Amino acid sequence: MTGHASPELLFRPLTIGRTTIPNRIAMAPMTRGMSPGGVPGPDVAAYYRRRAEGGVGLIITEGTWIPQANASNDPGVPDFHGEAALAGWAEVVRQVHAAGAAIIPQLWHIGAAPKSDVAEIYGDRPDGIGQPIGPSGLGAPGTPVGRAMTQRDIDDVSEAFVRAAVSAFAIGCDGVELHGAHGYLIDQFFWEETNLREDGYGGSAANRSRFAADIIRAIRAATAPDFPIQLRFSQWKIQDYGAKAWHTPAQLEAFLAPLADAGVDMFHCSQRRFWTPEFDGSDLNLAGWTKHLTGKPTITVGSVSLDLDMTVSLYENRPTAITGIDALFDRMARGEFDMVAIGRALLSDPAWAEKVRRGAIGELKPFDNSALRTLV
């Protein structure tokens, strides 16, 4: 690796609020759908423990459903509410901590997501409970899915996020992450294409950030001043992989500032390829720009150590190959971001972090879709 920064930069501790993360490697949240009835079992605990044993410093769990009727569209995705599910998560937390890593749940509401089967599950209920909801009832630009949220809906969903966060605090999680990316509920508020509201939650970038900012403040008030709160956000959406919600640094700053002021401790900046510059005229990626604009710590993510991005390797079922990650070390050395989240590479190779620590890049395993069928 002559001429490049050392991978040792990934293995420095990082303190966020009350939590000290032993290194700069996170496990990215990846939906597995292997928690029958919404309850994570011993296999789920072992799955996360193996990544902690393999050297990951921060486990960010797969998305988990908040306690709200229309949050979910998959009974195999774990809940973050209810006695059985929380007991399951408490065991996950115990095992991950025993292996030396920190762990935070990602809290999720799908909103008016496309291809949602929530309406089919619940039917056309006159009270609207269980039907897909979103800021304007749009699952994609110009595509109605479900109904627009009332103020009561907004209050109920916000309270559900807070209840889930309080549960995470109570069972010993090291923080929480709000899923504000990829075209799901919180992101539907952020994206002007799916947020056509004319009240205090729509119009300006600051208004579109208000829903998430209010949730962040309420979580802070209900937990502790030093309980870490992360927000994951993205330009790309499941509805449109090429979407750009913010076209200039000024637009991005107008979106981020209310969230930083509300108390986000770290931004998790989702890109399909971490090495892609976010705006013309600068090599900074999305995490780099976010750190520059807010001064907050950031996590970068996107095809780290893999030569194909998610949309190709998952949906076209093409095998990946290991690619050099010197660019990652160089960007870390420049202070562009503070952590890196590893997704698909960790599904096939739980020991990814330890191999990188040893400099054994040649031992890394490429991602294979077969890893999606079991909890390896």
VOMAR-298646 format. One record per residue (C-alpha): residue in one letter; x negated, y, z negated. Coordinates in steps of 0.05 Angstrom, whole numbers, plus 5000, padded with zeros to 4 digits. Example, Ala and Ser with C-alpha at 12.3 -4.5 7.8 and 13.67 -1.06 7.14 Angstrom:
BEGIN
A475449104844S472749794857
//
This chain:
BEGIN
M500050005000T494050455012G496251165027H502951094993A505451214923S505450634874P511550214857E509650334785L513650974791L519950554789F518050264721R518050884678P523650954626L529051484635T533351764579I540452004596G544152254535R543951714481T541551174530T534351014547I534050604611P527650184612N526150324685R528750684747I532150094780A539750014777M544249474802A549249804848P556649664836M559049114883T566048824882R565748074873G573047914857M571347304816S574847474751P581447084753G587147474722G582448064715V578347734660P570747674668G568546984646P562046654627D559846614700V560547364707A556547474643A551047014668Y551047354736Y549648034706R544747754654R540547444710R539548134741A537448424674E532647844663G529947974733G527848674713V533649134730G533849704681L541149914689I546949464707I552649854739T558349354741E562849234799G568849684801T573749544745W581149724742I583350264695P589850144655Q594750434705A599950064745N597750264815A590250264804S589249564830N590449154894D586548524876P587848074816G580847784820V577448444807P576248524732D580548984689F577449454639H583449414593G587148874554E584648434498A582147864541A578548284593L575248724541A572948114502G569847854567W566348514579A563848534507E560347874520V557448144585V554748744547R551748294493Q548147864543V545448444585H542948804523A539648154499A535948134566G533448844555A537649254603A542849804596I549849704625I555550154645P562249974677Q564650314740L571850544729W576250504791H582950694819I584050544893G589251084904A592551084972A587050655002P588250345070K589949615076S592549625005D597349064988V599849414925A606349614959E607448904982I606148634912Y610949114877G615949244932D619849874943R621150054871P625650654860D621250934805G615150894850I610950544797G606050064828Q606350384897P599950674925I599051404905G594151944925P593452694924S597652744987G599552014998L594551945055G590151335062A586351655120P587052305158G594152335184T595751645158P601051615102V599951055052G604451084991R606451754963A603652404939M602052464864T606352874819Q603353254760R605852684716D602052184759I595752614753D596452644678D597851894672V591951694715S587252174680E589351894613A588151184639F581051364659V579851644590R582751024556A578150574597A572151014579V573950984505S574250224510A567250224541F564750664485A567950204433I564849554459G557849844463C557050024537D551450524550G555851004589V561050994644E561151124719L567151424754H568251144824G568951784864A566451514930H568351134994G575451405003Y578651154938L582951574892I578052084864D574752154932Q581552254963F581952884921F574953094942W576052995017E579953555050E582453065103T586452675050N587753245002L592853725033R595453984966E597154714958D596854724881G590854764835Y588254094859G587554284933G585054804980S578155024957A572354554942A572754744869N580154574867R578953904901S573753754847R578653934791F581853244783A575052914769A572453494729D578453474682I577452724672I570052824656R571653354604A576952904573I572252304569R566952744537A571952984484A574452274470T567551944464A561252314443P557152914466D551452454486F555351884517P552951854590I557951984645Q556051844717L559752014780R558951624845F560652014908S559351934982Q560052265050W562151615084K568951305072I571850615083Q576650975129D571051295169Y563751065162G561451695197A565452185156K562252835132A566053175076W560553705068H556853965128T552054465095P548354525029A552855095010Q559054665019L555854104978E554054594923A561154864920F563654154910L558353944859A558054564814P564754454779L562953724766A556153894738D559354424694A564553924670G558953484642V556652964693D550052704666M547752354730F550252344801H550251684840C549651894913S552051344960Q548951325029R548950765080R541350865090F537551215035W532251475082T537051885125P536452645116E542952945094F542553615131D538553875189G532154235172S530353815111D528053105096L532053095031N537252545028L544052624992A541052474924G535352964937W540053524956T544553374896K538753414848H536154054881L542954394877T545154174807G538754034770K541953384746P538652694751T540752294812I541051574836T539651414909V542450794943G543150505013S539849905047V533649915002S528649395027L533549165081D533349325156L540849315167D546049735132M552249465098T557049545156V552649115201S550448575153L557248475121Y562148565178E557948305236N554947755193R547947895221P542047675178T537748205147A530248235144I525748535091T523049215111G517649625079I519750055020D513750515018A518451095036L522250964972F515951014929D513751644965R520451984954M520351784881A513352084875R515952744903G521452754851E527052734903F531352294858D530751954790M533351254801V534750764858A540650294860I539749624894G545949284923R545848714973A538548554961L540148374889L545747894909S540847424943D534947574898P536347684824A528747764813W528048334863A525748834810E520548374779K517648204847V517048944864R513749074797R508448544814G507448834883A510048174913I513948504969G512747905013E516647464964L523047874969K528947484997P533047775054F540547855042D544847295068N552447315070S552746635035A551047014971L558047324974R561446664963T558546514894L555846874834V548546694847
//
